[in-house]
Amino acid sequence: MSVHDRPTLAELLAAVRAYITGEVAAKNDDRRARFRALIAANVLAIAERELANAPEDARVENEWLRALGYTAGDAEARRRQLASEIRAGAYDAPDRFALAFAYAQEIVARKLAVANPKYLARG
Amino acid sequence: MRDDVERFLSEQTGRSVRVTELRQLAGGASQEAWLVDAIVEPGAERLDLVMRRDMGGVLTFATLPRSTEFAVLGAAYAGGVPVPQPYFEPASIAGKAAFFMQRVAGEAVGRRLVADPAFAAARAALPEALANALAAIHRIDYRAAGLEELLPNPRDGESAIARELERLHRELDSVDEPHPALELALRWLVRNEPPREAGTTLVHGDFRIGNVLVEGDALAAVLDWEFAHIGDPDIDVAWLCVRAWRFGNDALEAGGIAERETWLRAYERASGRSVDRERIAYLEIAGNVRWAVGALMQARRHLSGIEPSIELASLGRVSAEMEHEALRLIAARGGCA
């Protein structure tokens, strides 16, 4: 539980998004400004989804990085190590490539579930 | 801004120019585009122009300076490609590089072109019109046009594709954030490079729906020449097929307006060159990686403070779409082979 009073962080983001969609975008006659307001609302929706999914995303990635043999350091450091080893050819063997590929598919699907779930639904 | 435009246009025409309208046009995440209406005195002659002007930061390592883009546009115009005629000479307007060109009427917004019933006839005509335009670009004698020294060129003995992959690695490094999915896709591309194309041509570098103007049922102009280079023409042929440029109309793989085969056959007819489908499939994957990296770089223009923009910021999260598509296409081709 947060020490803060309601609205919760998620509720604050949702309130700003509703304001941008309902007031800022809807009542703006300038096409460019309206376009940017709708982008801003979409960015807030991304933030709301990230907030909801973050614990599970982190848990799943941690498991994957362990399975690939990266145990030391934070997630970013381990991801960095994986990225540089892929480039250096350490995952060229078919079974190694398949393993890293499965990790990448899982993580990219999770990124899309936050960034653009509709795209993911299109396949 | 207005004073600078008036001063430049007066210098160039040798007459007195008064700007009657100056406003920024929608679109253009990489360059500004301005509508410029002016009156030239004496004679009250009208000038209907578009000004292209630098924004902060470069889009990618392949971005041309405005003065080079101006030269390429001139060569394309002379080569019979439908483009806005470039006017005068490269300019500096309010401290940033710019140039002026003819204002061409038409619709450029991808979502409308692929979905609006008003463009149904245009969609039927576009594969052939686009193929003719692209073939005309690829036919330009770039040496005779003086572009060989101005534009990025493959080094001796290096394939155009290898050079593209090398640049993508450098661009990804510049983002300074680990991307295992893109590294896997790049590694796959490095290990599966197709045989090289015999001839190099002028390559537009961003030939797609969203960068062409359509007026009525016809292709009115090919825009956005800032990624032009000397290289592999199949890069242009494949780029139109990258999913992002279907604008949601996923089933029509060529820019959301035509079947892939319809496009490829139209290009083969127009160019007289047969196109290897395997190379196109490979370059489509490379194209997805290129736009994934490009979107990350766009977000950096916001994050660095060079060009604060909610639109640029949001592109950082669009990158996952192209990662997803690149992995999907690699998996469909057997993955680890």
HADDOCK unambig.tbl for C-alpha pairs under 7 A between the chains (distance, minus, plus):
assign (segid A and resid 32 and name CA) (segid B and resid 26 and name CA) 5.96 0.50 0.50
assign (segid A and resid 36 and name CA) (segid B and resid 310 and name CA) 6.94 0.50 0.50
assign (segid A and resid 36 and name CA) (segid B and resid 311 and name CA) 6.67 0.50 0.50
assign (segid A and resid 39 and name CA) (segid B and resid 311 and name CA) 6.52 0.50 0.50
assign (segid A and resid 40 and name CA) (segid B and resid 310 and name CA) 6.44 0.50 0.50
assign (segid A and resid 43 and name CA) (segid B and resid 314 and name CA) 6.41 0.50 0.50
assign (segid A and resid 79 and name CA) (segid B and resid 178 and name CA) 6.10 0.50 0.50
assign (segid A and resid 80 and name CA) (segid B and resid 178 and name CA) 4.91 0.50 0.50
assign (segid A and resid 82 and name CA) (segid B and resid 180 and name CA) 6.56 0.50 0.50
assign (segid A and resid 83 and name CA) (segid B and resid 178 and name CA) 5.96 0.50 0.50
assign (segid A and resid 83 and name CA) (segid B and resid 179 and name CA) 6.20 0.50 0.50
assign (segid A and resid 83 and name CA) (segid B and resid 180 and name CA) 4.57 0.50 0.50
assign (segid A and resid 83 and name CA) (segid B and resid 183 and name CA) 6.05 0.50 0.50
assign (segid A and resid 86 and name CA) (segid B and resid 183 and name CA) 6.29 0.50 0.50
assign (segid A and resid 86 and name CA) (segid B and resid 184 and name CA) 6.34 0.50 0.50
assign (segid A and resid 87 and name CA) (segid B and resid 183 and name CA) 6.03 0.50 0.50
assign (segid A and resid 87 and name CA) (segid B and resid 187 and name CA) 6.16 0.50 0.50
assign (segid A and resid 94 and name CA) (segid B and resid 336 and name CA) 5.29 0.50 0.50
assign (segid A and resid 97 and name CA) (segid B and resid 336 and name CA) 5.97 0.50 0.50
assign (segid A and resid 98 and name CA) (segid B and resid 336 and name CA) 6.36 0.50 0.50
assign (segid A and resid 104 and name CA) (segid B and resid 180 and name CA) 6.59 0.50 0.50
assign (segid A and resid 104 and name CA) (segid B and resid 181 and name CA) 5.00 0.50 0.50
assign (segid A and resid 108 and name CA) (segid B and resid 320 and name CA) 6.12 0.50 0.50
assign (segid A and resid 108 and name CA) (segid B and resid 323 and name CA) 6.90 0.50 0.50
assign (segid A and resid 108 and name CA) (segid B and resid 324 and name CA) 6.10 0.50 0.50
assign (segid A and resid 111 and name CA) (segid B and resid 320 and name CA) 6.37 0.50 0.50
assign (segid A and resid 112 and name CA) (segid B and resid 320 and name CA) 5.99 0.50 0.50
assign (segid A and resid 112 and name CA) (segid B and resid 321 and name CA) 6.71 0.50 0.50
assign (segid A and resid 115 and name CA) (segid B and resid 317 and name CA) 5.74 0.50 0.50
assign (segid A and resid 115 and name CA) (segid B and resid 318 and name CA) 6.91 0.50 0.50
